[in-house]
Structure formats: structure tokens, C-alpha cells
């Protein structure tokens, strides 16, 4: 499994666990205040238990975002350069047409 697929699997697993905890606490037949307290405790316990994994996932996500940003900026520069090149070619073509017209 590639690093990116492994990362996505880990993020999906993490989201599933958190979603399951939240749904379980919210649908439990207990008063709202008690449910909220238990949800807060469960979230804090989950964070403490999985803090290194969460930090690593956050780091990998930020690296992926930075890489994607770099790739998009590079593609934008290529596209911009291509447009400038096309404009220069068109201007040159129009200039040649204008020169031909003025020579007659």
C-alpha cells in the first residue's frame, strides 16, 4: 500500500472512530448534560491516547497540502507562460500582417 493510500486509510479510520464515539454518546439514553460531559471526556481521552498519531496525520496532511500547492502553482506558471507565448505569437503575426499591408 502506498504512503498516500495508507495515510488516507488512517484518516478514514480516525474519522470513523470519532464519528462512532460521537454517535454513540449522542444517541445514548442519558440526559444531555451527562452525554455532553461523557463526550468531552471521551474526546479528551481519545486525544491523549492518540496524540502522536494525530500529530503525525496532521503533519502528513500539511505536507500533502504544501506539495499540492507547489504543483498547482507550477502548473499555473506553465499555463501563464503558454498564454504569454501565444499572445506574443499573435502580436508578431499581426505585426507581420500590418507590415505587409503598409508595404502595398
C-alpha positions as CSV (number, residue, x, y, z in Angstrom):
1,X,0.0,0.0,0.0
2,X,1.5,3.4,-0.9
3,X,2.2,6.0,1.6
4,X,-0.7,8.2,0.4
5,X,-3.2,5.4,0.4
6,X,-2.0,4.4,3.9
7,X,-2.4,7.9,5.1
8,X,-5.9,8.2,3.6
9,X,-6.9,4.8,5.2
10,X,-5.6,6.1,8.6
11,X,-7.6,9.3,8.2
12,X,-10.7,7.4,7.3
13,X,-10.2,5.1,10.2
14,X,-9.7,8.0,12.6
15,X,-12.8,9.7,11.2
16,X,-14.9,6.5,11.7
17,X,-13.8,6.1,15.2
18,X,-14.5,9.7,16.2
19,X,-17.9,9.6,14.4
20,X,-18.8,6.3,16.1
21,X,-17.9,7.8,19.5
22,X,-20.0,10.9,18.9
23,X,-23.0,9.0,17.6
24,X,-22.8,6.5,20.4
25,X,-22.7,9.2,23.1
26,X,-25.4,11.4,21.4
27,X,-27.9,8.5,21.0
28,X,-27.4,7.1,24.4
29,X,-30.5,7.3,26.6
30,X,-29.0,9.8,29.1
31,X,-29.7,13.4,29.9
32,X,-28.0,16.0,27.6
33,X,-25.6,17.3,30.3
34,X,-24.3,13.9,31.2
35,X,-24.0,13.0,27.5
36,X,-22.0,16.2,26.8
37,X,-19.7,15.5,29.7
38,X,-19.1,11.9,28.6
39,X,-18.5,13.1,25.0
40,X,-16.0,15.7,26.3
41,X,-14.2,13.0,28.4
42,X,-14.2,10.5,25.6
43,X,-12.7,13.2,23.2
44,X,-10.0,14.2,25.7
45,X,-9.2,10.5,26.4
46,X,-9.1,9.8,22.7
47,X,-6.8,12.8,22.0
48,X,-4.4,11.8,24.9
49,X,-4.3,8.2,23.7
50,X,-3.8,9.0,20.0
51,X,-1.9,12.4,20.2
52,X,1.2,11.2,18.4
53,X,-0.8,9.6,15.6
54,X,-2.9,12.7,15.3
55,X,0.2,14.9,15.2
56,X,1.7,12.7,12.5
57,X,-1.5,12.7,10.5
58,X,-1.7,16.5,10.8
59,X,2.0,16.8,9.6
60,X,1.4,14.5,6.7
61,X,-1.8,16.4,5.7
62,X,0.1,19.7,5.8
63,X,2.9,18.2,3.7
64,X,0.4,16.9,1.2
65,X,-1.3,20.4,1.0
66,X,2.1,22.1,0.5
67,X,3.0,19.6,-2.2
68,X,-0.3,20.1,-4.0
69,X,0.0,23.9,-3.6
70,X,3.5,23.7,-5.2
71,X,2.2,21.5,-8.1
72,X,-0.7,23.8,-8.7
73,X,1.5,26.9,-8.7
74,X,3.9,25.3,-11.1
75,X,1.0,24.4,-13.5
76,X,-0.3,27.9,-13.2
77,X,3.1,29.3,-14.2
78,X,3.3,27.0,-17.1
79,X,-0.2,27.9,-18.2
80,X,0.6,31.6,-17.8
81,X,3.8,31.3,-19.8
82,X,1.9,29.4,-22.5
83,X,-0.7,32.2,-22.7
84,X,2.0,34.9,-22.9
85,X,3.8,32.9,-25.6
86,X,0.5,32.6,-27.6
87,X,-0.1,36.4,-27.2
88,X,3.5,37.2,-28.4
89,X,3.0,34.9,-31.4
90,X,-0.3,36.5,-32.2
91,X,1.2,40.0,-31.8
92,X,4.0,39.1,-34.1
93,X,1.6,37.7,-36.7
94,X,-0.5,40.9,-36.5
95,X,2.7,43.0,-36.9
96,X,3.7,41.0,-40.0
97,X,0.2,41.4,-41.5
98,X,0.4,45.2,-40.7
99,X,3.9,45.4,-42.3
100,X,2.6,43.6,-45.4
101,X,-0.4,45.9,-45.6
102,X,1.8,49.0,-45.2
103,X,4.2,47.8,-47.9
104,X,1.4,47.8,-50.5
